[in-house]
Amino acid sequence: MSDDAARIPVIVGVGQVNDRPKDPREGLDPVGLMEAALREADRDAGGGWIGRLDSLSVVDQLSFRELGDVSGPLAARLGITPKLCYKSSYPGGDTPILMLNEAARRIAEGEIQVAAVTGGEALRTAAQLAALKAGDDPSAHNPLRQATGRAGPPSLRQRYGLTAPVDVYPLYENAGRAAYGQTFAQAQAESGEIWSRFSQVAAENPGAWIRKPTPPEAIVTPSSENRPIAFPYNKLMVANSSVNQGAGFIVTSLAAAREAGVAEDRLVFVGAGAAAHEPGDYLRRDRYDRSVSMAVSLNRALELNGVTASDLDFVELYSCFPCVPKMARRVIGWPVEKPATVFGGLTFGGGPIGNYMSHAVVSMVLKLRESGRKGLLFANGGYATNNHTIVLSREPFPLETVRRDFDFQAEADAAREPVPELDEAYTGPGTIETYTVLYERDGRPKFGVIVGRGPAGQRFLAKVPPSEEAAIDFLTNGKTEPVGRAGEALAGPDGDVYWRLN
């Protein structure tokens, strides 16, 4: 152990911050949030670690895009010039775990000795500042949707309303419900139970954004305070990106931690990670009732670290939308009765775009210091695209375990079923593979979106206009399962395809 101690990675310091200024002009920008979080992590570790950083990695941020790559300005603010200083290539929800995995492996390989990972988003302030400039309501400004909808002329996905993640994840929710054999009421009850437990965890977590226990029925029932967003998700079932939050953590070697006098009961060891991803084009995936890359990521992480779900005291199953922890808990066998978060979930803990899992790392370290021995962190990013899982423990992992490559893409690709051909102009008979209904801010249906399959297995998109009230009601009333229902795709006068039920 003494020879390995210089290469065994441990987390020694964690920090997070919520910024709620009355005047948005006084709020911290992402760099300020990151700096505050890292200085708190440094204090948590006993001080003196920031000046020793060999590596500073930053989760890309969306709220102030004009700032560009903030890793350099952050390093300057901290007064350091680390050997490695970079931001993630995209602001995905998996990136904090990717960067933790990279830092741990670099320490295990002897490339660096001290690393920090951080991120921060000020989307609440960004929306408020935009509203001040425009003289209107801050709730009308959505930097996340604006960022995801800037890609040139309207694409097929944009024409059919599948622009932001909140439009796409319901496709997994509705397909999953049918595959699990659940009624609509049963599926919503599962979502409500999981989310209510999230709210209870958040209520007890000083770092969470919304600290109010919420009963399941209040989460799944639409209301003026909980408007429908995209069927079957209401406001309290989706990530809350209107936050100003920063989080970060410091990773070093066991030897360096001991030399600095960090108490043994404050050390949390980093194990092996496993990553695998779905195709970036969510219309060119094999299916929507499960994710083979998610399963590979979770199962491989457990296997590499020699643990099973029964060995885990805590888990963080990424929770941008209910379908993700629902799929993940079925992979590892995590019971619905046990909380699937240590931070509070992206609705109640807060959803700072790609940096949520930094907060989860902070909370997992704090929980493991208090009690328990092992915790699993599962991160998801993009449009149910990127998956990265890692295990933390109060006990050291074998060095060869930590040094394992985390890329399991080849295994996921080999396990994937054939991908249906996408026919962008298909008309004719078909069945519903999955679907959603998008809503206006006042709760009125905007239109329904059908992902259909033709007789030859080809995939297509079709709309259900709000004027087709009976069809919209069929998709949303929960009396009969729409997935698998036959109908017909018809060419519309505007060039789009429309769906008619048989």
Secondary structure as UniProt FT lines:
FT   TURN            2..7
FT   STRAND          9..18
FT   HELIX           24..26
FT   HELIX           30..44
FT   TURN            45..46
FT   HELIX           50..52
FT   STRAND          55..58
FT   TURN            63..64
FT   HELIX           65..67
FT   HELIX           71..78
FT   STRAND          84..87
FT   TURN            93..94
FT   HELIX           95..108
FT   TURN            109..110
FT   STRAND          114..122
FT   HELIX           123..134
FT   HELIX           138..140
FT   HELIX           143..148
FT   HELIX           156..159
FT   TURN            160..161
FT   HELIX           165..180
FT   HELIX           184..203
FT   TURN            206..207
FT   HELIX           216..220
FT   STRAND          228..230
FT   TURN            231..232
FT   STRAND          233..234
FT   HELIX           235..237
FT   STRAND          244..253
FT   HELIX           254..259
FT   TURN            260..261
FT   HELIX           264..266
FT   STRAND          268..277
FT   TURN            282..283
FT   HELIX           292..304
FT   TURN            305..306
FT   HELIX           309..311
FT   STRAND          314..317
FT   HELIX           323..332
FT   TURN            336..337
FT   HELIX           345..349
FT   HELIX           353..355
FT   HELIX           356..370
FT   STRAND          374..381
FT   TURN            382..385
FT   STRAND          386..393
FT   HELIX           399..402
FT   HELIX           409..415
FT   TURN            424..425
FT   STRAND          428..439
FT   TURN            441..442
FT   STRAND          445..453
FT   TURN            455..456
FT   STRAND          459..464
FT   TURN            466..467
FT   HELIX           469..476
FT   TURN            483..484
FT   STRAND          486..491
FT   TURN            493..494
FT   STRAND          497..501
//
